[in-house]
Amino acid sequence: MPPSRSPRIAVVGAGPAGLTFASVLHHQLSTTPAPFTPRVTLLERDSARASRDQGGSLDLGGPTGQQALKLAGLWGQFLKFARYEGEETKVLDKTGKVWWHKGGVAGAGGPLGEPGGRPEIDRGFLNGILIDSLPASAIQWGKAVTDLERSASGAHKLTFSDGTSAEFDLVIGGDGAWSKTRLLLTPIAPYYSGVTMIEVRLSGVDSRIPQVGAFVGQGSLVAFSENKGIFVQRNSGERVRVYFAVRCAETWQKDCGIDWNSLSAARVGIRALFADWDSALLGLLDLCDNGVAVRPLYMLPPDDFRWPHMKGLTLLGDAAHLMTPFAGEGVNMAMVDGMELAEALLDAFKAPNEDPLDSAVTAYEEKMFPRAEAVMNATLQNIEAVMNADAPQSVLRFLAAQLPPGTIPGF
């Protein structure tokens, strides 16, 4: 039997990976002769696009996230929200001493892949651009997958929390760190990285508390010392997110005795952890909005995250290669996954092929595995450099080794 030219494709999860896949495929099929007409459905458990916090700011690399947006026909839309000034970076120690300060470029927006150009964009804006590029019918909201099994027909059957079910020729798991789809492919699960982050947020940092806006700058301010870190990240709309990072046991959140439901108690607890740190850094706690989020960081093992190929099933993004944020590449890798899987499908259906879906998935996985492994290992190296007893010197040595000589004076 000849392969279907209209395969049923399900993407579990409407995050950056799945959205990029669908957007690139949709755009490419609309602008070139279509070798096939896939029926792509994104199945998202959230009830609506803005039903929960979308996360902080992301920096997109030229050959990765930016390239994916270009292939999706969204470069112009991206430039409306991109913050090139957000590339500004300050590296401090616990005393508040600035060891390195790299400025951003206000109003940039040059050609794709401009050297050094890794502009920031809020995750919510990025998701919005991708969602708006798709037909409204492409995403089914409030569709939580409860079961996934191979049916007698050879397709995969998805069952949802609302009691309905559907069959698909290809199921793509873009369902994040604790992916249900991944469980069908491998028993390898994420493990605790040894680092936990405590997040607080500030609003009105230019109009209400301008001293904070000036202190943070237009991008990121990071402070490291003695196996601890404070990461301060500017978002759009005068908003800032602050992450206090500590090395601790996986159960520390419940064992430490801090009442995380009380902002005042959380402030006292965090101050005790960072007792001898600079007052300007700790002063961010006194100005933060209500609410504290404690986030233990998990990752998949770089040397053991791969899975045996299974026809009709694959993974994207965190579901495929969960990593901590210490390399700043998680969303970039997710978007490359989506882009490369879409390209593989287009290529497979253009050529004579007995099983184009399976050929495309095989080609995608063979390319993705080594690419992801390299970045996952880089993330591990970054954790050791950042959460180090010798920080920030260990951080500066690590950065200096990757930048042109003389970029960081003294290193």
Contacts in CASP RR format, 6 or more apart in sequence:
PFRMAT RR
TARGET T0000
AUTHOR 0000-0000-0000
METHOD contacts of the structure
MODEL  1
MPPSRSPRIAVVGAGPAGLTFASVLHHQLSTTPAPFTPRVTLLERDSARA
SRDQGGSLDLGGPTGQQALKLAGLWGQFLKFARYEGEETKVLDKTGKVWW
HKGGVAGAGGPLGEPGGRPEIDRGFLNGILIDSLPASAIQWGKAVTDLER
SASGAHKLTFSDGTSAEFDLVIGGDGAWSKTRLLLTPIAPYYSGVTMIEV
RLSGVDSRIPQVGAFVGQGSLVAFSENKGIFVQRNSGERVRVYFAVRCAE
TWQKDCGIDWNSLSAARVGIRALFADWDSALLGLLDLCDNGVAVRPLYML
PPDDFRWPHMKGLTLLGDAAHLMTPFAGEGVNMAMVDGMELAEALLDAFK
APNEDPLDSAVTAYEEKMFPRAEAVMNATLQNIEAVMNADAPQSVLRFLA
AQLPPGTIPGF
3 353 0 8 1.000
3 354 0 8 1.000
3 355 0 8 1.000
3 356 0 8 1.000
3 357 0 8 1.000
4 169 0 8 1.000
5 35 0 8 1.000
5 36 0 8 1.000
5 37 0 8 1.000
5 349 0 8 1.000
6 36 0 8 1.000
6 37 0 8 1.000
6 38 0 8 1.000
6 39 0 8 1.000
7 36 0 8 1.000
7 38 0 8 1.000
7 39 0 8 1.000
7 169 0 8 1.000
7 170 0 8 1.000
7 357 0 8 1.000
8 38 0 8 1.000
8 39 0 8 1.000
8 41 0 8 1.000
8 155 0 8 1.000
8 167 0 8 1.000
8 168 0 8 1.000
8 169 0 8 1.000
8 170 0 8 1.000
9 38 0 8 1.000
9 39 0 8 1.000
9 40 0 8 1.000
9 41 0 8 1.000
9 168 0 8 1.000
9 169 0 8 1.000
9 170 0 8 1.000
9 171 0 8 1.000
9 172 0 8 1.000
10 40 0 8 1.000
10 41 0 8 1.000
10 42 0 8 1.000
10 43 0 8 1.000
10 156 0 8 1.000
10 158 0 8 1.000
10 166 0 8 1.000
10 168 0 8 1.000
10 170 0 8 1.000
10 171 0 8 1.000
10 172 0 8 1.000
11 18 0 8 1.000
11 21 0 8 1.000
11 22 0 8 1.000
11 40 0 8 1.000
11 41 0 8 1.000
11 42 0 8 1.000
11 43 0 8 1.000
11 172 0 8 1.000
11 173 0 8 1.000
11 174 0 8 1.000
11 316 0 8 1.000
12 43 0 8 1.000
12 145 0 8 1.000
12 158 0 8 1.000
12 171 0 8 1.000
12 172 0 8 1.000
12 173 0 8 1.000
12 174 0 8 1.000
12 175 0 8 1.000
12 179 0 8 1.000
12 180 0 8 1.000
12 181 0 8 1.000
13 42 0 8 1.000
13 43 0 8 1.000
13 44 0 8 1.000
13 45 0 8 1.000
13 173 0 8 1.000
13 174 0 8 1.000
13 175 0 8 1.000
13 176 0 8 1.000
14 42 0 8 1.000
14 43 0 8 1.000
14 44 0 8 1.000
14 46 0 8 1.000
14 127 0 8 1.000
14 131 0 8 1.000
14 139 0 8 1.000
15 44 0 8 1.000
15 127 0 8 1.000
15 174 0 8 1.000
15 334 0 8 1.000
16 123 0 8 1.000
16 126 0 8 1.000
16 127 0 8 1.000
16 130 0 8 1.000
16 317 0 8 1.000
16 331 0 8 1.000
16 334 0 8 1.000
16 335 0 8 1.000
17 174 0 8 1.000
17 316 0 8 1.000
17 317 0 8 1.000
17 318 0 8 1.000
17 319 0 8 1.000
17 334 0 8 1.000
17 335 0 8 1.000
17 337 0 8 1.000
17 338 0 8 1.000
18 42 0 8 1.000
18 172 0 8 1.000
18 174 0 8 1.000
18 316 0 8 1.000
18 334 0 8 1.000
18 338 0 8 1.000
19 42 0 8 1.000
19 127 0 8 1.000
19 130 0 8 1.000
19 131 0 8 1.000
19 134 0 8 1.000
20 65 0 8 1.000
20 68 0 8 1.000
20 72 0 8 1.000
20 130 0 8 1.000
20 334 0 8 1.000
20 335 0 8 1.000
20 337 0 8 1.000
20 338 0 8 1.000
20 339 0 8 1.000
20 342 0 8 1.000
21 172 0 8 1.000
21 316 0 8 1.000
21 337 0 8 1.000
21 338 0 8 1.000
21 339 0 8 1.000
21 341 0 8 1.000
21 342 0 8 1.000
22 40 0 8 1.000
22 42 0 8 1.000
22 130 0 8 1.000
22 134 0 8 1.000
22 138 0 8 1.000
22 342 0 8 1.000
23 72 0 8 1.000
23 74 0 8 1.000
23 130 0 8 1.000
23 133 0 8 1.000
23 134 0 8 1.000
24 68 0 8 1.000
24 71 0 8 1.000
24 72 0 8 1.000
24 338 0 8 1.000
24 339 0 8 1.000
24 342 0 8 1.000
24 343 0 8 1.000
25 38 0 8 1.000
25 40 0 8 1.000
25 342 0 8 1.000
25 345 0 8 1.000
25 346 0 8 1.000
26 40 0 8 1.000
26 72 0 8 1.000
26 133 0 8 1.000
26 134 0 8 1.000
26 135 0 8 1.000
26 138 0 8 1.000
27 71 0 8 1.000
27 72 0 8 1.000
27 73 0 8 1.000
27 74 0 8 1.000
27 133 0 8 1.000
28 71 0 8 1.000
28 342 0 8 1.000
28 343 0 8 1.000
28 346 0 8 1.000
29 37 0 8 1.000
29 38 0 8 1.000
29 346 0 8 1.000
35 346 0 8 1.000
35 349 0 8 1.000
35 350 0 8 1.000
36 345 0 8 1.000
36 349 0 8 1.000
36 356 0 8 1.000
38 345 0 8 1.000
40 138 0 8 1.000
41 138 0 8 1.000
41 139 0 8 1.000
41 140 0 8 1.000
41 168 0 8 1.000
42 134 0 8 1.000
42 138 0 8 1.000
42 139 0 8 1.000
42 140 0 8 1.000
43 140 0 8 1.000
43 143 0 8 1.000
43 145 0 8 1.000
43 158 0 8 1.000
43 160 0 8 1.000
44 139 0 8 1.000
44 140 0 8 1.000
44 141 0 8 1.000
44 142 0 8 1.000
44 143 0 8 1.000
45 142 0 8 1.000
45 143 0 8 1.000
45 144 0 8 1.000
45 145 0 8 1.000
45 161 0 8 1.000
46 52 0 8 1.000
46 141 0 8 1.000
46 142 0 8 1.000
47 141 0 8 1.000
47 142 0 8 1.000
48 141 0 8 1.000
49 127 0 8 1.000
49 128 0 8 1.000
49 131 0 8 1.000
49 141 0 8 1.000
54 122 0 8 1.000
54 123 0 8 1.000
54 124 0 8 1.000
54 127 0 8 1.000
55 122 0 8 1.000
55 123 0 8 1.000
55 124 0 8 1.000
55 241 0 8 1.000
56 122 0 8 1.000
56 123 0 8 1.000
56 233 0 8 1.000
56 235 0 8 1.000
56 241 0 8 1.000
57 83 0 8 1.000
57 86 0 8 1.000
57 120 0 8 1.000
57 121 0 8 1.000
57 122 0 8 1.000
57 123 0 8 1.000
57 219 0 8 1.000
57 233 0 8 1.000
57 234 0 8 1.000
57 235 0 8 1.000
57 236 0 8 1.000
57 241 0 8 1.000
58 120 0 8 1.000
58 121 0 8 1.000
58 122 0 8 1.000
58 123 0 8 1.000
58 126 0 8 1.000
58 331 0 8 1.000
59 86 0 8 1.000
59 87 0 8 1.000
59 118 0 8 1.000
59 119 0 8 1.000
59 120 0 8 1.000
59 121 0 8 1.000
59 328 0 8 1.000
60 66 0 8 1.000
60 69 0 8 1.000
60 78 0 8 1.000
60 82 0 8 1.000
60 118 0 8 1.000
60 119 0 8 1.000
60 121 0 8 1.000
60 126 0 8 1.000
60 331 0 8 1.000
60 332 0 8 1.000
60 335 0 8 1.000
61 113 0 8 1.000
61 117 0 8 1.000
61 118 0 8 1.000
61 332 0 8 1.000
62 112 0 8 1.000
62 113 0 8 1.000
62 114 0 8 1.000
62 117 0 8 1.000
62 118 0 8 1.000
63 113 0 8 1.000
64 329 0 8 1.000
64 332 0 8 1.000
64 333 0 8 1.000
64 335 0 8 1.000
64 336 0 8 1.000
65 331 0 8 1.000
65 332 0 8 1.000
65 335 0 8 1.000
65 336 0 8 1.000
65 339 0 8 1.000
66 75 0 8 1.000
66 78 0 8 1.000
66 112 0 8 1.000
66 113 0 8 1.000
67 112 0 8 1.000
67 113 0 8 1.000
67 336 0 8 1.000
67 339 0 8 1.000
68 335 0 8 1.000
68 336 0 8 1.000
68 338 0 8 1.000
68 339 0 8 1.000
69 75 0 8 1.000
69 77 0 8 1.000
69 78 0 8 1.000
69 129 0 8 1.000
69 335 0 8 1.000
70 112 0 8 1.000
71 339 0 8 1.000
71 342 0 8 1.000
71 343 0 8 1.000
72 130 0 8 1.000
72 133 0 8 1.000
72 339 0 8 1.000
73 133 0 8 1.000
74 129 0 8 1.000
74 130 0 8 1.000
74 133 0 8 1.000
75 112 0 8 1.000
77 129 0 8 1.000
77 132 0 8 1.000
77 133 0 8 1.000
78 121 0 8 1.000
78 126 0 8 1.000
78 129 0 8 1.000
79 109 0 8 1.000
81 121 0 8 1.000
81 122 0 8 1.000
81 125 0 8 1.000
81 126 0 8 1.000
81 129 0 8 1.000
81 236 0 8 1.000
82 109 0 8 1.000
82 119 0 8 1.000
82 120 0 8 1.000
82 121 0 8 1.000
83 119 0 8 1.000
83 120 0 8 1.000
83 121 0 8 1.000
83 218 0 8 1.000
83 219 0 8 1.000
83 236 0 8 1.000
84 104 0 8 1.000
84 105 0 8 1.000
84 106 0 8 1.000
84 107 0 8 1.000
84 108 0 8 1.000
84 109 0 8 1.000
84 117 0 8 1.000
84 119 0 8 1.000
84 120 0 8 1.000
85 104 0 8 1.000
85 105 0 8 1.000
85 106 0 8 1.000
85 107 0 8 1.000
85 108 0 8 1.000
85 218 0 8 1.000
85 219 0 8 1.000
86 104 0 8 1.000
86 119 0 8 1.000
86 120 0 8 1.000
86 218 0 8 1.000
86 219 0 8 1.000
86 220 0 8 1.000
86 234 0 8 1.000
87 102 0 8 1.000
87 103 0 8 1.000
87 104 0 8 1.000
87 105 0 8 1.000
87 116 0 8 1.000
87 117 0 8 1.000
87 118 0 8 1.000
87 119 0 8 1.000
87 120 0 8 1.000
87 219 0 8 1.000
88 101 0 8 1.000
88 102 0 8 1.000
88 103 0 8 1.000
88 104 0 8 1.000
88 217 0 8 1.000
88 218 0 8 1.000
88 219 0 8 1.000
88 220 0 8 1.000
89 100 0 8 1.000
89 101 0 8 1.000
89 102 0 8 1.000
89 103 0 8 1.000
89 219 0 8 1.000
89 220 0 8 1.000
89 221 0 8 1.000
89 222 0 8 1.000
90 98 0 8 1.000
90 100 0 8 1.000
90 101 0 8 1.000
90 102 0 8 1.000
90 217 0 8 1.000
90 220 0 8 1.000
90 221 0 8 1.000
90 222 0 8 1.000
91 98 0 8 1.000
91 99 0 8 1.000
91 100 0 8 1.000
91 101 0 8 1.000
91 222 0 8 1.000
91 223 0 8 1.000
91 224 0 8 1.000
91 392 0 8 1.000
91 395 0 8 1.000
91 396 0 8 1.000
91 399 0 8 1.000
92 98 0 8 1.000
92 99 0 8 1.000
92 221 0 8 1.000
92 222 0 8 1.000
92 223 0 8 1.000
92 224 0 8 1.000
92 278 0 8 1.000
92 281 0 8 1.000
92 392 0 8 1.000
93 99 0 8 1.000
93 223 0 8 1.000
93 224 0 8 1.000
93 225 0 8 1.000
93 391 0 8 1.000
93 392 0 8 1.000
94 223 0 8 1.000
94 224 0 8 1.000
94 225 0 8 1.000
94 226 0 8 1.000
94 228 0 8 1.000
94 274 0 8 1.000
94 276 0 8 1.000
94 277 0 8 1.000
94 278 0 8 1.000
94 281 0 8 1.000
95 277 0 8 1.000
95 278 0 8 1.000
96 223 0 8 1.000
96 278 0 8 1.000
96 280 0 8 1.000
96 281 0 8 1.000
99 392 0 8 1.000
99 396 0 8 1.000
100 396 0 8 1.000
100 399 0 8 1.000
100 408 0 8 1.000
103 218 0 8 1.000
104 218 0 8 1.000
104 219 0 8 1.000
105 117 0 8 1.000
106 218 0 8 1.000
108 114 0 8 1.000
108 117 0 8 1.000
108 119 0 8 1.000
109 119 0 8 1.000
120 219 0 8 1.000
120 234 0 8 1.000
122 235 0 8 1.000
122 236 0 8 1.000
123 331 0 8 1.000
125 236 0 8 1.000
126 331 0 8 1.000
131 139 0 8 1.000
142 162 0 8 1.000
143 160 0 8 1.000
143 161 0 8 1.000
143 162 0 8 1.000
144 160 0 8 1.000
144 161 0 8 1.000
145 158 0 8 1.000
145 159 0 8 1.000
145 160 0 8 1.000
145 161 0 8 1.000
145 175 0 8 1.000
145 180 0 8 1.000
145 181 0 8 1.000
146 159 0 8 1.000
146 160 0 8 1.000
146 161 0 8 1.000
146 163 0 8 1.000
147 157 0 8 1.000
147 158 0 8 1.000
147 159 0 8 1.000
148 156 0 8 1.000
148 157 0 8 1.000
148 158 0 8 1.000
148 159 0 8 1.000
148 171 0 8 1.000
148 180 0 8 1.000
148 181 0 8 1.000
148 184 0 8 1.000
149 156 0 8 1.000
149 157 0 8 1.000
149 159 0 8 1.000
150 156 0 8 1.000
150 157 0 8 1.000
151 157 0 8 1.000
151 167 0 8 1.000
153 167 0 8 1.000
155 167 0 8 1.000
155 168 0 8 1.000
155 169 0 8 1.000
156 167 0 8 1.000
156 168 0 8 1.000
156 169 0 8 1.000
156 170 0 8 1.000
156 171 0 8 1.000
156 312 0 8 1.000
156 313 0 8 1.000
157 165 0 8 1.000
157 166 0 8 1.000
157 167 0 8 1.000
158 165 0 8 1.000
158 166 0 8 1.000
158 167 0 8 1.000
158 168 0 8 1.000
158 171 0 8 1.000
159 165 0 8 1.000
160 166 0 8 1.000
169 312 0 8 1.000
169 357 0 8 1.000
170 312 0 8 1.000
170 313 0 8 1.000
170 314 0 8 1.000
170 357 0 8 1.000
170 361 0 8 1.000
171 181 0 8 1.000
171 312 0 8 1.000
171 313 0 8 1.000
171 314 0 8 1.000
172 181 0 8 1.000
172 314 0 8 1.000
172 315 0 8 1.000
172 316 0 8 1.000
172 341 0 8 1.000
173 179 0 8 1.000
173 181 0 8 1.000
173 182 0 8 1.000
173 313 0 8 1.000
173 314 0 8 1.000
173 315 0 8 1.000
173 316 0 8 1.000
173 319 0 8 1.000
174 181 0 8 1.000
174 315 0 8 1.000
174 316 0 8 1.000
174 317 0 8 1.000
174 318 0 8 1.000
174 319 0 8 1.000
174 320 0 8 1.000
175 181 0 8 1.000
175 182 0 8 1.000
175 319 0 8 1.000
176 317 0 8 1.000
176 318 0 8 1.000
176 319 0 8 1.000
176 322 0 8 1.000
177 190 0 8 1.000
177 298 0 8 1.000
177 318 0 8 1.000
177 319 0 8 1.000
177 322 0 8 1.000
178 190 0 8 1.000
179 315 0 8 1.000
179 318 0 8 1.000
179 319 0 8 1.000
181 313 0 8 1.000
181 315 0 8 1.000
181 319 0 8 1.000
182 307 0 8 1.000
182 315 0 8 1.000
182 319 0 8 1.000
182 320 0 8 1.000
184 310 0 8 1.000
184 313 0 8 1.000
185 307 0 8 1.000
185 308 0 8 1.000
185 310 0 8 1.000
185 313 0 8 1.000
185 315 0 8 1.000
186 306 0 8 1.000
186 307 0 8 1.000
186 308 0 8 1.000
188 300 0 8 1.000
188 301 0 8 1.000
188 304 0 8 1.000
188 305 0 8 1.000
188 307 0 8 1.000
189 300 0 8 1.000
190 298 0 8 1.000
190 299 0 8 1.000
190 300 0 8 1.000
190 322 0 8 1.000
191 298 0 8 1.000
191 299 0 8 1.000
191 300 0 8 1.000
191 301 0 8 1.000
192 250 0 8 1.000
192 296 0 8 1.000
192 297 0 8 1.000
192 298 0 8 1.000
193 296 0 8 1.000
193 297 0 8 1.000
193 298 0 8 1.000
193 299 0 8 1.000
193 324 0 8 1.000
193 383 0 8 1.000
194 247 0 8 1.000
194 248 0 8 1.000
194 249 0 8 1.000
194 250 0 8 1.000
194 296 0 8 1.000
194 297 0 8 1.000
195 245 0 8 1.000
195 246 0 8 1.000
195 247 0 8 1.000
195 248 0 8 1.000
195 296 0 8 1.000
195 297 0 8 1.000
195 324 0 8 1.000
195 383 0 8 1.000
195 387 0 8 1.000
196 245 0 8 1.000
196 246 0 8 1.000
196 248 0 8 1.000
196 252 0 8 1.000
196 253 0 8 1.000
196 294 0 8 1.000
196 295 0 8 1.000
196 296 0 8 1.000
196 297 0 8 1.000
197 231 0 8 1.000
197 243 0 8 1.000
197 244 0 8 1.000
197 245 0 8 1.000
197 294 0 8 1.000
197 295 0 8 1.000
197 297 0 8 1.000
198 243 0 8 1.000
198 244 0 8 1.000
198 245 0 8 1.000
198 246 0 8 1.000
198 266 0 8 1.000
198 270 0 8 1.000
198 292 0 8 1.000
198 293 0 8 1.000
198 294 0 8 1.000
198 295 0 8 1.000
199 241 0 8 1.000
199 242 0 8 1.000
199 243 0 8 1.000
199 292 0 8 1.000
199 293 0 8 1.000
199 294 0 8 1.000
199 295 0 8 1.000
200 241 0 8 1.000
200 242 0 8 1.000
200 244 0 8 1.000
200 266 0 8 1.000
200 284 0 8 1.000
200 285 0 8 1.000
200 288 0 8 1.000
200 289 0 8 1.000
200 291 0 8 1.000
200 292 0 8 1.000
200 293 0 8 1.000
201 239 0 8 1.000
201 240 0 8 1.000
201 241 0 8 1.000
201 242 0 8 1.000
201 288 0 8 1.000
201 289 0 8 1.000
201 291 0 8 1.000
202 209 0 8 1.000
202 212 0 8 1.000
202 239 0 8 1.000
202 240 0 8 1.000
202 241 0 8 1.000
202 242 0 8 1.000
202 284 0 8 1.000
202 287 0 8 1.000
202 288 0 8 1.000
202 289 0 8 1.000
203 238 0 8 1.000
203 239 0 8 1.000
203 240 0 8 1.000
203 289 0 8 1.000
204 237 0 8 1.000
204 238 0 8 1.000
204 239 0 8 1.000
205 212 0 8 1.000
205 213 0 8 1.000
205 216 0 8 1.000
205 234 0 8 1.000
205 238 0 8 1.000
205 239 0 8 1.000
205 240 0 8 1.000
206 213 0 8 1.000
206 238 0 8 1.000
207 238 0 8 1.000
208 238 0 8 1.000
209 287 0 8 1.000
212 240 0 8 1.000
212 284 0 8 1.000
212 287 0 8 1.000
213 234 0 8 1.000
213 240 0 8 1.000
215 221 0 8 1.000
215 280 0 8 1.000
216 232 0 8 1.000
216 234 0 8 1.000
216 240 0 8 1.000
217 234 0 8 1.000
218 234 0 8 1.000
219 233 0 8 1.000
219 234 0 8 1.000
220 231 0 8 1.000
220 232 0 8 1.000
220 233 0 8 1.000
220 234 0 8 1.000
221 231 0 8 1.000
221 232 0 8 1.000
222 229 0 8 1.000
222 230 0 8 1.000
222 231 0 8 1.000
222 232 0 8 1.000
222 395 0 8 1.000
223 229 0 8 1.000
223 230 0 8 1.000
223 232 0 8 1.000
223 277 0 8 1.000
223 278 0 8 1.000
223 281 0 8 1.000
223 392 0 8 1.000
224 386 0 8 1.000
224 387 0 8 1.000
224 388 0 8 1.000
224 391 0 8 1.000
224 392 0 8 1.000
224 394 0 8 1.000
224 395 0 8 1.000
225 277 0 8 1.000
225 391 0 8 1.000
225 392 0 8 1.000
226 389 0 8 1.000
226 391 0 8 1.000
227 246 0 8 1.000
227 247 0 8 1.000
227 387 0 8 1.000
227 388 0 8 1.000
227 389 0 8 1.000
227 391 0 8 1.000
228 244 0 8 1.000
228 245 0 8 1.000
228 246 0 8 1.000
228 247 0 8 1.000
228 273 0 8 1.000
228 274 0 8 1.000
228 387 0 8 1.000
229 244 0 8 1.000
229 245 0 8 1.000
229 246 0 8 1.000
229 386 0 8 1.000
229 387 0 8 1.000
229 391 0 8 1.000
230 242 0 8 1.000
230 243 0 8 1.000
230 244 0 8 1.000
230 245 0 8 1.000
230 274 0 8 1.000
230 277 0 8 1.000
230 281 0 8 1.000
231 242 0 8 1.000
231 243 0 8 1.000
231 245 0 8 1.000
232 240 0 8 1.000
232 241 0 8 1.000
232 242 0 8 1.000
232 243 0 8 1.000
232 284 0 8 1.000
233 240 0 8 1.000
233 241 0 8 1.000
233 242 0 8 1.000
233 243 0 8 1.000
234 240 0 8 1.000
235 241 0 8 1.000
240 284 0 8 1.000
242 284 0 8 1.000
242 285 0 8 1.000
242 288 0 8 1.000
243 295 0 8 1.000
244 270 0 8 1.000
244 273 0 8 1.000
244 274 0 8 1.000
245 386 0 8 1.000
245 387 0 8 1.000
246 252 0 8 1.000
246 273 0 8 1.000
247 387 0 8 1.000
248 256 0 8 1.000
249 255 0 8 1.000
250 296 0 8 1.000
253 260 0 8 1.000
253 294 0 8 1.000
253 296 0 8 1.000
256 269 0 8 1.000
258 265 0 8 1.000
258 266 0 8 1.000
258 268 0 8 1.000
258 269 0 8 1.000
259 265 0 8 1.000
259 266 0 8 1.000
260 266 0 8 1.000
260 292 0 8 1.000
260 294 0 8 1.000
263 288 0 8 1.000
263 290 0 8 1.000
263 291 0 8 1.000
263 292 0 8 1.000
266 291 0 8 1.000
266 292 0 8 1.000
267 285 0 8 1.000
267 286 0 8 1.000
270 282 0 8 1.000
270 285 0 8 1.000
271 282 0 8 1.000
271 285 0 8 1.000
274 281 0 8 1.000
274 282 0 8 1.000
297 324 0 8 1.000
297 325 0 8 1.000
298 322 0 8 1.000
298 324 0 8 1.000
299 322 0 8 1.000
299 323 0 8 1.000
299 324 0 8 1.000
299 376 0 8 1.000
299 379 0 8 1.000
300 321 0 8 1.000
300 322 0 8 1.000
300 323 0 8 1.000
300 376 0 8 1.000
302 373 0 8 1.000
302 376 0 8 1.000
302 377 0 8 1.000
302 380 0 8 1.000
303 373 0 8 1.000
305 320 0 8 1.000
305 321 0 8 1.000
305 322 0 8 1.000
305 372 0 8 1.000
305 373 0 8 1.000
305 376 0 8 1.000
306 369 0 8 1.000
307 315 0 8 1.000
309 361 0 8 1.000
309 362 0 8 1.000
309 365 0 8 1.000
311 355 0 8 1.000
311 358 0 8 1.000
311 361 0 8 1.000
312 357 0 8 1.000
312 358 0 8 1.000
312 361 0 8 1.000
313 361 0 8 1.000
314 320 0 8 1.000
314 341 0 8 1.000
314 361 0 8 1.000
314 364 0 8 1.000
314 365 0 8 1.000
316 334 0 8 1.000
316 337 0 8 1.000
316 338 0 8 1.000
316 341 0 8 1.000
317 330 0 8 1.000
317 333 0 8 1.000
317 334 0 8 1.000
317 337 0 8 1.000
318 330 0 8 1.000
318 334 0 8 1.000
320 337 0 8 1.000
320 368 0 8 1.000
320 372 0 8 1.000
321 333 0 8 1.000
321 368 0 8 1.000
321 372 0 8 1.000
321 373 0 8 1.000
321 375 0 8 1.000
321 376 0 8 1.000
323 329 0 8 1.000
323 330 0 8 1.000
323 333 0 8 1.000
323 375 0 8 1.000
323 376 0 8 1.000
323 379 0 8 1.000
324 379 0 8 1.000
324 383 0 8 1.000
326 379 0 8 1.000
326 382 0 8 1.000
326 383 0 8 1.000
326 386 0 8 1.000
327 375 0 8 1.000
327 378 0 8 1.000
327 379 0 8 1.000
327 382 0 8 1.000
329 375 0 8 1.000
329 378 0 8 1.000
329 379 0 8 1.000
330 375 0 8 1.000
333 371 0 8 1.000
333 372 0 8 1.000
333 375 0 8 1.000
336 371 0 8 1.000
337 364 0 8 1.000
337 368 0 8 1.000
340 364 0 8 1.000
340 367 0 8 1.000
340 368 0 8 1.000
341 360 0 8 1.000
341 361 0 8 1.000
341 364 0 8 1.000
344 360 0 8 1.000
344 361 0 8 1.000
344 363 0 8 1.000
344 364 0 8 1.000
344 367 0 8 1.000
345 356 0 8 1.000
345 357 0 8 1.000
345 360 0 8 1.000
347 360 0 8 1.000
347 363 0 8 1.000
348 356 0 8 1.000
348 357 0 8 1.000
348 359 0 8 1.000
348 360 0 8 1.000
348 363 0 8 1.000
349 356 0 8 1.000
349 360 0 8 1.000
353 359 0 8 1.000
381 398 0 8 1.000
382 398 0 8 1.000
384 394 0 8 1.000
385 391 0 8 1.000
385 394 0 8 1.000
385 395 0 8 1.000
385 397 0 8 1.000
385 398 0 8 1.000
386 394 0 8 1.000
386 395 0 8 1.000
388 394 0 8 1.000
388 395 0 8 1.000
396 408 0 8 1.000
396 411 0 8 1.000
397 411 0 8 1.000
399 407 0 8 1.000
399 408 0 8 1.000
399 411 0 8 1.000
400 406 0 8 1.000
400 407 0 8 1.000
400 408 0 8 1.000
400 410 0 8 1.000
400 411 0 8 1.000
END
